[in-house]
């Protein structure tokens, strides 16, 4: 019922259901047996389930090439999915307690390793490598550390909530109204000379094939600049790490100045909403070390000083806040200075690399398939991606048109030429008298579809234009053409009448 090609779930919602409910079951326990190879005996039963799921959620025919289904559903081959899970698990090895059995059995280079516990088999060949060692081989002993339990549930999320405030939303105001409010607030604080104002930013770029990540901050009081700095944090970090560290460094410097010069208020303004929201969060999350350091320092600043206060405020980016402009320039400079990384790699960088390697492996597999099947390369020209194509997420086509679009792109659908391949008693001729009812004929020369061919020519005068199938606008035109002409309907099924879009 859910897979009904007329009234079933849309491809978007079917994908959500599949990724949420099926993939976790298929890959459950895979770190214990998957060693990065195409282990056919172990993977084959799971592949069969995934193949059936792909046909279900796309409304595709059983003969449709699986690589095409994986591509259209944005679901990688199962062995690539398992490898991505392994790489994501490896990023979490420093988040488990040191007393756990897994931590004790990590390789000798890890500080939680206990020599008396043998975590590998007697045979040290690659084929018999311990699952724990295999996962650890994708990580590093000095990856970013995350503590699983810091704040007791009975304690407030933010200590001293009357003095330490995190403002990460517009409070219901429109963006322009909120921007004006922030600018007015900063103007007042600069005039009263009782506050230290901090601004920070992060920057990431690739230069000569090398990633460079920088942090910049500026501390001001009134109209005076009291301190500024640019810091490089190394190639194995990403922009989120720079954003979180930027808030921490700006606050620590502002705290030092406030304590030395007698300021009672610290105000940090930042244009990354997610970083502002997470800076005082002690739960498990990437860059938790910045949150731990911030909370400890903030408590020390306001404890036993009720007149002191700290506000970390989100400001919309590129909206005329002078301090943020200066911090942005300093962050760009930070990406060019000699890096001083805190960790060998951060969790966010490790997960980003897992995604990059997944896409790279999938692109290679897709290239090998498309080179041997020229139609796949023509009708599905874009490279595979982990994010579902906008034609299935933003266009409201309906289940029927979505399924017929998939069948049109793959060439496996209710067309005379296709049916004649498997049922030799089926007449392959088109209703117009053409010897074979092919997708190309229906699209380019069939008299029955001539009245709606202008839908395609509005987008491109050449049916062979690769952008027709490689762009959202082109696919929307194709979907509209399918709906108006009724092509791809089952023979003997509902009348192939035009449909409203």
N, C-alpha and C positions, 0 to 999 in steps of 0.2 A: 504493500500500500504506500509506504513512504517513498518507494522507488518508482511509482507510477509515472510513466513518461508524459502523461497528459496533465495530471493534477497532483503530482508528488511534490516533495521538497525541492526548492531551488538548489542549484549546484552549490551556491554559497553556504546554505544552511546544511546541506548534506555533507559538505567538507568539514564544517565545524563539528557535526555529529561524529563523523568518522575519526577525525583527529583527536577528539576528546574521549571517545568511548572505545574505539577499536585499536588504534595504534598503541596505547599504553598496555593493552592486554597482549597484543602480538609481541611487543618488545620486552615484556616483563621478564626479568631474570637474564636478559641478553648479555650483561657484563660477565656473567659466569661462564658463558660458552662461546661468545663471539670474540674471535681473535683477529679481526680486521681483514679476513679473507672471504672469498665467496664460498662459504661452507655449504655446498649444495644440499647435502643430506639433512642438515639442520634447518636451513633456510627455506627449502622447497615447500614444505607444508604451509609455512607462513606466507610465502609468495603467492600460493594459490588462493589463500584467504584475501590477501591484499588485491590480487587481480580481480576477484569477484566483487570486492568492495568498490574498486575503481569503476567497473562496469555499472554497478548499481548507482553510484552517485552521479555519474555522467550520462546515464541512459544510453550506453554504447552497446554495440553488437559484440558477441563473443569472439568474433574473428578480428576485431580491431587490434592493431599492434599495441602491446602493453606500453612501450616507451611513449607513444602518443597519448595514451590515457594518463600516464604519470605526469607528462608535461602539462596537459590541459587542466588537471586537477591540482597542480603544484604540489604533488606528493612524490618525493624522490624514491628511487628503487630501495628495496628494504635493506640491502647490505649497506647502502650509503646512509640510510637513517640510523642503523645500528652503530655505525662508525661515528656519526655525529653525537649520539648519546654517550658513547665512550669518552669522547673529547669533552663533553659537558660535565660528565662525572669527574673527569680528571681535574677540572677547575674547582671542584668542591672538596678535594682531599684535605685541604687545610681548614675546612669548616667543621670537620667532625672532631669530637673530643679526643684528647690525647690518650685517654684510657680505653678507647674503643678497640675492639679486636682487629678491626681493619687498620687503624692507625699503627698498631703495634707490628703489623706484618708488612708495612711498607718497606721499600728497599733500604739498604744500610745508609744511603745518603740523606735520608729523612731523619729529623731529630726525634721522631716518635718510635723509630725502629728499635725492637728488642731482639738482640742476637739469638737468644735462646729459643725464640719462636721461629720455626722454619716456615716461611711463607711461599717458598718455591719447591717444586718437586725435585727429586734426586737428579733426574735427567734435566740438564740445564739448556737443552736445545730450545729453539724458538717455538717449536710445535707444542712443547709441554710447559710453556711459560705460565706462571701463576696469573690468574685473572687480575689480582691486585697489582702485580708487577706490570702487567700489560697496560692497565689504566694509568699507573704512575709514569709509564714511559712517555705519555703524552703531556706530562706536566713537569714541574720543577720543584725541588724542596723549598725554594725561596719564593714561591708564589704568594700572592697576597693572603694574609691570615684573616679569618673571620671567627669570632667567638660565638658559639651557639647560645650561651646563656649569660646575659649581663644584667639586665634589669629585672628585678623581681616583679611578678604580675601585680602585686599589691601597691607598688610604687607608681607615682604618676608618670605618664609618658615623658613629659617635660618637667624637670625639677624646677622649683620656684616659679610656677606658672604665672604669678603676678608680676614677676620681674623679667623673666625670659619669655619672649613672644616670637613665634614663627609665623610670619604673614605670607602665605603662599597662594593667595587668591585675590580676586578683585572685590570681594565682599559684595557681590551683586551689582557692582557698577559696570557701566560700559567701558570698553578699553580706553577710549579717549578721556572719559571722566576720571578713570583710575589714574591715567598718566598725569593729568592735571593735578590731581590730589597729591601724587607723589612729588611732583615738581614743587608744589606749594609747601609741602612738608619739609623738603630739603632746604628750600629758601629760608623758612623760619628757623630751622636748626642751625644754619650757617650764620644767622644774625644773633642768636642767643649766646653763642660761645660757651655752651655747657656740654657740648656733645662732641664725640669723636666719630667721624663718618668714614666708612670704609667701602671701597668698590673693588671688585675683582672680576676676572674673566679667564677663560681658557681658550686655547687655540690648538688645532691639530692640522697638520699639512704633510704632504709627501714631497720630498725634495731629492732628486736623483735616485728615486726608488727607495729612499729611507724615510720612515715615518718620524716626524718630529712633533712633539707635544710640549706646549709651553703654558705657563701660568703667569699672570700679571696682577698686581694689586697696587692701589694707591690709598693712602690714609690722609684725611684732611680734617682740619678744625677751622671753622669759619671759612675764610677764603684762602687760607694757607695750606700748602701741601707739606705734611710733616714727614712722610715716608713713602717710598715707592720701590717696587722690586719686580724683576723678571726672572723666572726660574724655568729651567728645562727638566722634564721628568722622564725622559728616555723614550725609546721607540716602542716598548712593549706596554703602552698605556693608550687610552683613547680619550676622547673629548670629555666624557662624563667624569673620568678620574681627575682631569684638570679642573673641571668645574667644582667638584667637591673639595679638592685640595685648595682651590683658590679662596673659597669661603673660609676655610680653616686658617690659612696663612694670614688673610686680611684681619680676621678676628683676633688672632694671637698677637699681631703687631698692634692693633688698636687697643687691646687689653693692656699691653706693656706701656703704651703711651698714656693711657688713661690712669693707670696706677701711679706712674711717675709724675704726671703733671696735674693730677687731682680732678680729672674729668669724671662725671658720674654716669654719663649715658654713652652707650656704644650703639651705633646704628650702621648695619651692614646692608648695602643694596646690591642686589644681584639679579641678572636677567635670565637665569635658568630656573624655571619653576620646580622641576623635579629635584634639583640639587637643594634648593631652599627647603623643600618639604622633607628631605631625608637627613639634613645635617644634624638634627637632634634625635634621630631615630636609632635606638640601640638594638633593634631586632637584627636578624641576619639579613644582610644585603651587601652588595658590592660597595667598596669604599667605607666599610663600617669603621675602619681605623680613624677616619676623619671625624666621624660622629662621636666615637669614644673620647678622642682628644678634645673635641669641642665641648661636650657635656661636662667633662672634668674641669676644664678651664673656666667655663661659664659658671659652674657652681662655686668655684673658688673666688670668682670676681664678685658675685652677689651675696654670698653667704655672710651673714652678720653685718650686711650693709644694705638696709632696706631702701636707702635713697638711690641705690644704683639700679640700672636696668639695661637690658640687652634686647634689641630688636633685629631680627634677620628678615628683610623684606624683599619680596620679589618685585622687580620692575620690568615692564615690557621692554624688550630689546629695541634699540635704534629709535628711541623716542625722546631724544634731546637731553638725557641725563649726562651732564658733562663728565662726571666721575666715571661713568661706565665707558664713555668714549676713550678716556685716558687708560683705563684698565684694559680695554680691548687692544690698544696700541702696545701696551707693555706685554700683553700675552703673546702677541705676534713676535715681539723681540725675544721673549722667553723661548720660543720654538727654535731660535737660531743660536742660543748660547749652549755651552757644553752641558749635557744633561747630568742630572744627579738623581737617578731613580731610587725610590724607596724600596721597591721589590724587584725581583727578577722579571716578573710579569704581574699584571693585575688580572682580576677575575673577569672584568668586562672585556679586556683585550683577549683573554683566552677563549671566551665564548664567541667573540667576534671572529677570531681565527677559525673556530669550529664551523661557523656558518660559511666563511669564505672557502674553506677546504671542501665543504659539502657542495657548494655551488660549482667549484672547479671540477670536482669528480663527476658531478652530474652533467655538466656541459660536455665533458669528454665523452661520456657514454651516449649523450644525445647526438653529438657530432658523428660518432661511429654509426649510429642508427640512420641518421638523416642522409649520410653519404650513400648508403646502400638503398635507400627508399626516397627517390627524388620528390615524390608527391608530398611526403612528410615535410621536406625542406621547403617546398613551395607554399603549402597551405598553413604551415606552422613555422614561420620564419624566425620568430624571436627566440632567444636562448631561454632555457628553463629557469624558473625562479621559484623561491619558497613562498612568495606571496601570490595569491590567486589573481588572475588577470582581471582588470577593471570591467571587462565585458560581462563578467559573472558577479561582480560586487556592486558596481554602480549603475549598471543598466537593468531596468526592470523588464526583462524579457518574458518571464514566466517559464515554467518547467518545459512545456511543449516546445517552444522556440529554442530554448537552451539545448535540449537534447538533439533537436534536428540540426542545430548549428554544429554541435560536436560531430554528428554523423556526416554532415557536409564537409567539415574540415578533414576528417579522417578518411572519407571516401567509402565508409562502411555504413550504408543506410538503405532506405527503401528506394532504390533506383534499379531500373531494368538491368543494366549491365552487371550490377553487384549480385542480384538475385540469380541471374543466369549462370554465374560461376558455380553455384552450389546446387541449383535446381535446374537441370538441363531442359525440363519440360516447360519452364517459365519463358514466356515471350519477352525478349529483351528490348523490343521495339518501343519507341516513344509514342505517345498518343497522337503526335503530329505526323507519324509515318517514318521518322528517322530510324535507321536500322538498329541503333543502340541508344538507349536512354542513359546518357552519361551526365555527370555533374557539369562538365564543360559545355555540353550541348544545351542543357537546360539553362545555363547561365548566359550563354553567348548567342545562341541562334534559334532556340525553340520559339515558334510563333506564339505558343500559349503564354510565354513569359515576357513577350516583347513589350507589352504595355507597361510593365514595371521595371524594365531594364534601365530606365532613366534614373532610378534610385542609385544604381551603381555608377552610372556615368556622371552623376552629380559629384561624386567623390573622385572618380578617375575615369578618363576617357579610354584608358587601356585596361582591359580586364587582367592583363599580365603584370600590371603595376604591383610590385612586391609590397607597397605600403597598404594595399587594399586589405591584405590579411595580417599585416604587421603592425597595424595601428588600431587604437580604440575606435576612432571615427570610421575607419574602413570596415571593421568587424560589425559595428552598429549598422552600417549600410547593408552588409551582407545579411544580417539578422532581419532587417526590415524587408529585404528582398524575399527572403524565405517565408516570412509571415504573409506578405502580400500575395505571393504566387502560390503558396500552399505546396511547394515542392518538398519531397522527402516524406510525404504522408504514406502510411502503409496502404498497399494496394488492397482494395476490398474493405478498407477501414472507413473512417469518417471522410466525408467529401473533402477534396483538396481545395477548399475555398479560402479566400483571403481572410486574414485575421487582423484585428485592430492592434496597433502598436501603442 
